[in-house]
């Protein structure tokens, strides 16, 4: 599924399932990113909500903090 195919669905970047987030990230980075990988990062960052969704902005911010060692500059 490419990113354009997902526009047919009602996606809300503040409430995506790990599967939806994996598809978006895989399309954006043109790399294989699995639902399990997204779920693991979301669990590590305590980003999963009770309904099983995550906020893509918070997810990417968590990744950025991890890569920079927590530095905001």
ABEGO torsion letter per residue (X at the ends): XBAAAAAABBBBAABBBAAAAAAAAAAAAGBBBBAAAAAAAAAAAGABBAAGBBBAAAAAAAAAAAAAGGBAX
